[in-house]
Amino acid sequence: MSAPGSSEPGWLKNGLDHVWLPYAQMKTAAPPVPVASSQGVRLTLSDGRVLIDGVASWWTACHGYNHPHIAEAVRAQLARMPHVMMGGLAHEQAYRLASRLAALLPGDLERVFFTESGSVSVEVAMKMAVQFWMNRGVPGRTKILSFRGGYHGDTFATMAVCDPQEGMHAKFAGVLAPQIIADLPRADAELTALRALVEAHAHELAAILVEPRVQGAGGMVFHGDDVLRHLRQLADDYGLLLIFDEIFTGFGRTGALFACTDAGVTPDIVTLSKALTGGTSPLAATVARRHVFEAFWSDDPDRALMHGPTFMGHALACAAANASLDLFETEPRMAQVARIAARLEEGLAPCRALAGVRDVRVMGAIGVVELEALPQGLQKTLQAAFLEKGVWIRPFRNIVYLTPAFVIGDGELDQLTGAVVDVLDKALRGA
Ligand SMILES: *Cc1c(COP(=O)(O)O)cnc(C)c1O
């Protein structure tokens, strides 16, 4: 194993003076790990080392990297037409994808608005909800109710509906539009409190926004489907729209193709991104039910949804997404997720016995070890120790998690869970 930095490629050394890194205090952060190529669940580094990927590139690469079916679809589309604008022109990939998403989603979730990132798809959902009321001639319904621990993006409108602490509400106070943030109603007392809150604010609320089943970037916190049924009931009782942000949970991650499918709750609007293209290209979608769309259907141009990103419905990205959906049909993805869930459960179980571990939990292809605390120093130690073990695992805050590609083999998955157990055991004992 080569010493860190010994074979650092020139592009990294030069580029580090010019690239601004995500979520990083660049002065103190560990330098990024240079990757030369990817294949399946493996990353080959510039110095020749190979890592098993436990993160699937922020939960996107659900079929593993470089799946030949997706690669071929993108190649074919590139040869024919990389992209044409969606304003006034139409291309097959986006239109086919919209029809397929409508067919896969429950109920009459059937009208698809494409964007290029998750944050923007949530912004569009918020804009749809607010304009829904304007178009119906109901004034003042401009706010969104969202939940503590939630994460919906990094743009200004979405920051305002994230967890108040993690979403940097204090830092940007006075800049963010104030929204209503509540506790997720996991117990009866919280449900009663939420009902009272909704009652008090109903006149100014456009919608309720929630990540169904798993609050992802907010800490990989799970909740039961009964919570979603309560939210549906509450939204119906007060005439609010219900928005599910399935950017993380969509496309099999929790064990169902969509969280809303299994929960038996149909939201009025759903947002999708992360695994939509199998990790190939940026693409997102905001999907609305018929009654939402009908509030915009009019002879009045002023009632139109005024949004339209330059790269909306990007043809290469839509080709990748269509190919990704093919794979959910032709390969046993959901069976793989069930197998991963059982093996994560077994493989991470020894962490329960470690002092300093608060909780170990698994849902679908998400395995989480929550620590009492993860000081900054320890975070760097863990990162280095995982690299030593030949795995790519990136802890955040007090969370060490695995969200592997669904095609991962049993042996590879055992290497990931084994690394988590070993590394945490050593680190938490201070060895
Ligand atoms: C990642 C994520 C987003 C933001 O998506 P970006 O593509 O990073 O803008 C929004 N909501 C959820 C639930 C996410 O996991």
PDBQT file of the ligand as one rigid body, heavy atoms in Angstrom, charges set to zero:
ROOT
HETATM    1  C1  LIG A 501     -29.989  14.772  -1.984  1.00  0.00    +0.000 C 
HETATM    2  C2  LIG A 501     -31.341  15.203  -1.603  1.00  0.00    +0.000 A 
HETATM    3  C3  LIG A 501     -31.879  16.433  -2.048  1.00  0.00    +0.000 A 
HETATM    4  C4  LIG A 501     -31.088  17.411  -2.871  1.00  0.00    +0.000 C 
HETATM    5  O1  LIG A 501     -30.720  16.907  -4.111  1.00  0.00    +0.000 OA
HETATM    6  P1  LIG A 501     -29.545  17.624  -4.933  1.00  0.00    +0.000 P 
HETATM    7  O2  LIG A 501     -29.525  16.885  -6.235  1.00  0.00    +0.000 OA
HETATM    8  O3  LIG A 501     -28.302  17.437  -4.132  1.00  0.00    +0.000 OA
HETATM    9  O4  LIG A 501     -29.907  19.049  -5.083  1.00  0.00    +0.000 OA
HETATM   10  C5  LIG A 501     -33.172  16.741  -1.667  1.00  0.00    +0.000 A 
HETATM   11  N1  LIG A 501     -33.902  15.906  -0.915  1.00  0.00    +0.000 NA
HETATM   12  C6  LIG A 501     -33.424  14.724  -0.487  1.00  0.00    +0.000 A 
HETATM   13  C7  LIG A 501     -34.297  13.833   0.327  1.00  0.00    +0.000 C 
HETATM   14  C8  LIG A 501     -32.124  14.341  -0.798  1.00  0.00    +0.000 A 
HETATM   15  O5  LIG A 501     -31.638  13.180  -0.340  1.00  0.00    +0.000 OA
ENDROOT
TORSDOF 0
